[in-house]
Every structure is written in structure tokens, then in C-alpha cells.
Amino acid sequence: MSLVKVLWNDRIVNEDEVRIGFEDRGYQFGDGIYEVIKIYNGNLFTATEHINRLYASADKIQIVIPYTKDVLHKMLYDLIETNEVNVGHIYLQITRGISPRQHNLPNPPVEPVLTAYTKEAARPLDQQKNGVNACFDNDIRWLRCDIKSLNLLGNILSKEKASSNGYYEAILHRDELITEGSSSNVYGIKDGVLYTHPVSNLILNGITRNVILSCCEEIGLPVVESAFTTTQALEMDEFIMSSTTTEVMPVVSIDGQTIGNGKPGQWTKKIQQVFESKISSLVSL
């Protein structure tokens, strides 16, 4: 079996050539940021938006990325072409770098460490067609969820709670107000209006989220960016979760209670159709 090629700083190397220092702050503190970008037919989907968010996350935690956005964009495409990925995703992370272990930031700053790899992965089309189940869980994460950082232990515990109990996703809430999923944004549709938590420090402003909101505008579905409760979630006509890898995913039950008629709703299907057209326009370039 051939070795996977990995982007390590500014070089594409075999995976067994990558060396991460034991005092890398990403390893010791989770001191870093990341992005996951979808690949369709060898093309990156919403790459500019993902890269812009990566740089915004870096600014928020005072990491200076040593490449321009254009250079980084090209390096990612070079990696996709090298690995000949058709449909899947690319994972990219940047840590603050290697420095003797101490809580305060290294002074002077050290060189950040970049790693990225690709993965072939089929789209979850059957689940998108039939819907998935979810459960509620308390949102125990830190209060800067707007930063796409490597600190994901709260997300992991919620995802594990869901998975170990037979659920696809955990829907998080603070004092009964829905924030987002353990690895997704979430939306409820009631009486022809889509509701979702407003952009704040309590959620990650998902790239797929923004694509969905643009889809809503195209199909004439009003959007209200306002938090709703767990009780209101169960009363929705339709419920959706989204992420880079799950795309537009219907949620047909929460904690065993059926949402709507237990099937993906008409508004959800319309959003999926417009989302699909955006993918098609990308791969036809």
C-alpha cells in the first residue's frame, strides 16, 4: 500500500517523514486551529471562506500564519492533486509551534507548524435522504466556540454520549437554549420560518451554515437568527443539522421524539436541492 502524502509546513512529504516535536504546543496544550474543507470532483468547496476563517481564528489566538492566503490555497490544491482525491475532504491544522512548556505564549514567537492531509470519503446520501436521530446534551464547552481551535474535548464527550446511545449527533444547549451540535450547526423550521442560533461566541459560524442561509434566501424561506429552547426544538416541523462532511442533514427524531412526521420535510428537501446545485456548479468549472 502506497504511503499517503502529507503537507508538512511548506512541503509535501510521505506520511512517515512527518516529525512533530514532543513540545509542540498543539500536542501539549491544544494550542492551535484547524479547518476541514470538502472536496468534490477534485475541487475544494468554499475554500476561500474556510481559509478566511482559519486566518480569523489565528488572529484571535495570536498566531501569525507564515503564508499568504493565496500560497496556502495553492499548497492545498497541490496536495489534492498529489493524492488524486476525487470526493472527500482535506484536514488542515496549524499549531503555535515548538517551545519549552509554559502556559504563557513564547516570547519571541516561534514558528507555527502546519500539517494537512486528504481523505477519500463518500457523501452520506442515504442518511440525507432518510434523516438521522439525535439527542440533547448540556453544552459544557468553553466560551469561545467562535474560534475553530484544537480544544475539542467537550465536543468529543458529547459526541461519544450520542454515539454510545445509538444517536447520530448530540444537540447542545445552555440553560435549555440550543446552541449547536457536537460537530454541527443546527436549525429548526416552524410554520415556514427557519430558526438558528445567532452568530456569537457560543457557536462556530459554520461555512456550510452560511451556504444554507443563502439557499434559504434563494427558495424564499425566511430566516430568524434567534436561539430557541429544547422544548421548541421538539415542536419544530422540521429540523436540520449541517457541517462540511454531513452537508444538509435532516434530523427526524430527538431523544426518541419524532420531529414533524418523522421524515425529511419539504423545506429541507428544497434546501438540499439548492445546495446540490451549488456543488454541481463547482464541479462543472
N, C-alpha and C positions, 0 to 999 in steps of 0.2 A: 504494500500500500504506500502510495507516494505521500511525502510529508506535506502538510498544509503550509502555505506561505503566509507569513505574518508581517504586518507593518510594525516595525520597531523603531521609534523615533523617525528618522527620515529615510530608513532603508527597508526594503522588502527582503526578508530572510526566511529560511526554513524555521519551523516552529522550535526545533531542538537547538537553535542558535540563540534564542532569546534568553537573556540573563537579567533577572530582577533582583536588585540588591536587598539584603535582609533588613536594611534600614531605610528602605523606600517608605515614605510617609503614607503612601496608599496602602501598603501592606500593614503598617503598624497602627495607623490612625483612621484609615478610610479617607485620607486627605486627598481627595481628587474628585473628578467629574467624569461623566460618560454620556454617550448617546447611542441609540440603536436606530439605524436607518434601513428602511425596506428597499429591497432590490426586486424590480420587475423586468424581466427580459434583459437583464444585464445593465439596467439603468437605475440610478438612485431616485427614489420618490421623495419629493420635498427636501432635497439635500440642502438647499440654501437656508431653509427655515431651521433645520436641525443644526447646521453649522453655526448659524447666528445665535441659537440658544446655547450651544456649547460655549461660545465666547462670552455670552452674558453670564452664564454660571461661573466661568473662570473669573470674570471681573468681580463677582460678588464674594468670592473667597480669596481674592488677591493672587491668583495665578496668572502669570503672563505667558500665553501660548507663543512659542518661538517660531511660529509660521504664520504667514498671512492666510486669510480665508481661502483665497484662490489656490495657493500652494497646497493647503490641506485638502481641498476639494479634489485636486488633481491626484494627490497621493492615494486617496480613497478609490478613485476610479482605476488607477494603476493596479491597486490590489485586487479589485473585482476582476479586471481583465486577466491578471496573472493566474487567479484561481478559477477563472472561467465559470463564474457563478451566473446562473440564469434567474432563478427565483429563490429568494431567501432574504438575508439581512446582513448588515455589517455592524459589528460591535466595536466601538471606539472609546478608549478611556485615556485620560491624562491625569497623572498624579503630580503632586508638588515636586517630587524628586527625592533623591537620597541625601539624608542628613542625619547626624547623630540624634538619637531620640530625645526630644524635649517637646513640651506642649506648645511653647511659643514658636512663631514662624522663624525659619532660619534667616539669619542676617549676617552677611548679604544673602540674597535669594540664591537657591540652587537651580540647576537646570531641570525643568519638568521632564517626565518620562511618558512617552506616548506609546501605546500599543493598540493594535486593531486587527481584527480577523473577520473573515466571512464565514457564513454558514448557509448551505442549501437547506431550504425548508419549504414544504408545500403550504399553500394557503389553507386555512381552516374552513373550507367551503361548506362542508356538511353541517358544521356547527352554526355557521352563519345562516344557513337555510332553516334549521330546526330550532335554534336557540339553545341557551345553556342555563344552568341553575347557579344560584349564588346564595351567600349567607351574609348576615350582618356581623360586624366586629367593631370593637372600640378602636378608635384611631389613637394609637399610642406613640406616633412618630414625633420627631422634633418639629419645631415651629417654623422651619424654613424649607417647606416642601416645594417651594418655587425653584430651589436650586437642585439640579439633577446631579446630586452628589453620590459618592460610593457608599454612603451610610444608609443601608437598606435593611437593617436588622428588624425594625418594626414591620416593614413590608413583608419580610420573609416569614415572620411568626404568624402574621395574618394569612398569608398565602398557604402556609402549612396547615393552619387550622381549617381552612376551607378544603384543601385537598384531602386531608386525612378523614374528613367527614363526608367526602363524596361530592363536594361542590367545586365548580369551575373557578369561582372568584369570590373574594371577600369584599363586601361593600362597607367602607369605613364611615364612622360617624363620631362626632364630638358633641356630647350632650344632646344626642339624638338628631343633630343636624348632619346630613350626609355631606361628606367632603368628596371622596373619590374612591376608587378601588385600590386593592393592594398593589396592582400593577396596571391600572387603567383609569381613565376618566369615566364618569357615569352621567346618565341623563334620564329623566322621566318625561313622558309625553302624556298630557292630560287635556281632554277637550280641545284638541288641535293646537296645543302650545307645548313647545319643548322647554323644559326647565333644567338648568345645570348650575353648579356652584360657580360664583363669580371668580375671576382671576384674583388671587391674593396669595399670601404666604402659606395658606393652608392646603393649596393644591399645586400640582405641576400643570402649567399651561401647555397641555399636550399639542403636539403638531397635528396629530390626527384629529384632535378636538377642534382645532381651527378649521381643518378641512371640512369636518362635519357641519360646523356652523355656516360655512359658505354653501354647503349643499342645502341646508335648510332655507337659506335665502333664495336659492335657485328654484326650489319647489314651493315657495310661499308658506313655509312653516314658521310661524313667529317663535322667537327665542327670548326667554326671560332668564337672565343670569342672576339667579337668586337661589340661596340654599333652601332645601326642603327637608322635612323630617323623615324619620324611618316609617312613621305611620303613613305619611303622604306617599312615600315610595311604594308601599304595598297597595295603595289606591290608584296608582297610575294605570292608564290604559295600555301603555307600552313602556318598556324600559330597555335602555341600551348601555353597553359599555364599549370603550374603544381604546386601542393602543396601536403602536406601529405594527405589531405582529398579528393582533386579532382583528384589526381594521374595524368594521362596523358590526358589532356582535350583539344580537338580541338576547336579553335576559328574560326568560319566561316564567321563572319562579324564584322567590327569595325566602329563605328559611322554610321551604316547603309550601309556601303560599303562592298560588298561581297568580301571575300578573296578567290582567286582561282576560283573554280567552285561552291563555296558555300557549299561544303561537305567536311568531313574529307578526307585528301589526303592519297595517298599510303604510303608515308614515315611515316606519323602519325600512320597509322594502323600497320605498321611494328614495330614501337617503342612500341605501345600498346601491341602487341603480345609478344615481348621480356619481357616487364615489367610484363605481366601476368605470364610468365614462372618463373620469379623471385619470384612472390607471391606463385605460385604453389610449387616451391621447398622449400619454407619456411614452408608451411602448411603441407607438406608431411614428415617433420622431425619427 
